Amino acid sequence: MSEDIISKAEKLPSIPFSAAQEYSEKSDRLVEEVNLSISAYPDINNIIGNNPRSVLYDNHNNHALFMSNIFKLNEFALMARVIIWAYRTYHSRGFSLNYFPLAMRTWINAIQNNIEPPQANQLVAVYQWILENHHQIIEASREDLDAPLFVDPKWQEIKESFLEMILAGDHKKALNLVDESIHSAADLEGFYLQGIQPAMYKIGTLWETGEISVAREHLASAIVSRVMASLYNRFILLEQTKGKAMVTAAPNEYHEIGPRMVADLLEMDGWDVDYIGTNVPIHELIDFVVDKKPFLLAISVSMPFNLDYVREIITDIRKNPLIKDTMIMLGGHCITTNPQLQNNLRADGYGQTAKEAVLLADEWWSNA
């Protein structure tokens, strides 16, 4: 069912950039109207499962950012995947499935009240498509999630133990486990790819289906960050045999584990790496790129509503003669599940995994 919905979405007509731009410029007004209208709905507490209103409002803010990106990029397959995810995730947290058609109708009214035809009609057609496919989206949201990442049998026991420890919030046991298991650079790479990556995939799935809370997911992520920090100084090469690489996450991103993993593996591979973390303002990131002039800039984007920031970064780099030749690599969940975005965003390539990111970087360096 998921593939059927995605295939149907890909046939939606493109949105002209002028309509996408007007939606983006008026998004604050649209969000305000949607918030007021849905909050006044008589049965709203039952509709949102007695969640705090802040959850509702955050969803509407993120929706406006997300749809703005979809309209600008005309990436309707991505839209369908995220809508299926939203149905599954919000329903697992108590939202009624009736919330979604209510929300879509409210967005339609807000668009018609604030945007003139023909732009409004073009935007509304997409929301109408979501309404028309509501029941099929419900069925797709009930399907099993993607199969977990394959884990080499030699790492299976360590991965399972590590997952159990971070779910339990036991950072001491997690640190002891890596002390006993990681003895070389090859071990560290294996643990990153065969231990941390599949464990965090499972954590994400448990959060998405409502089996663990946001707090528990954040605790697990924090423990992983502590473990990675404890391992960093063991195997990072002092000698740099390759060029300058810069690794960051998109503005408004707070998922740090993936890009940090890429930064560590690049450094072990001989790159001179600046890891600048998450949520760096665009103008400051560009200034830093101009100052450092890296051969490679790797950007992680997990949340699809942050794609516009990535496009702005790449556009600014491409038009700046001082840094226009910087090789730009994308990664993160949003990109690896929608690899066609690399072309739409004018990146040079993407890494499906941290290991593939390093291999691609090496290929670029060898061909430079």
Secondary structure, 3 states (H helix, E strand, C coil): CHHHHHHHHCCCCCCCHHHHHHHHHCHHHHHHHHHHHHHCCCCHHHHCCCCCHHHHHHHHHHHHHHHHHHHHHCCHHHHHHHHHHHHHHHHHCCCCCCHHHHHHHHHHHHHHHHCCCCHHHHHHHHHHHHHHCHHHHHHHHCCCCCCCCCCCHHHHHHHHHHHHHHHHCCHHHHHHHHHHHCCCHHHHHHHHHHHHHHHHHHHHHHHHCCCCCHHHHHHHHHHHHHHHHHHHHHHCCCCCCCCEEEEEECCCCCCCHHHHHHHHHHHHCCCEEEECCCCCCHHHHHHHHHHHCCCEEEEECCCHHHHHHHHHHHHHHHCCCCCCCCEEEEECHHHHCCCCHHHHCCCCEECCCHHHHHHHHHHHHHHC
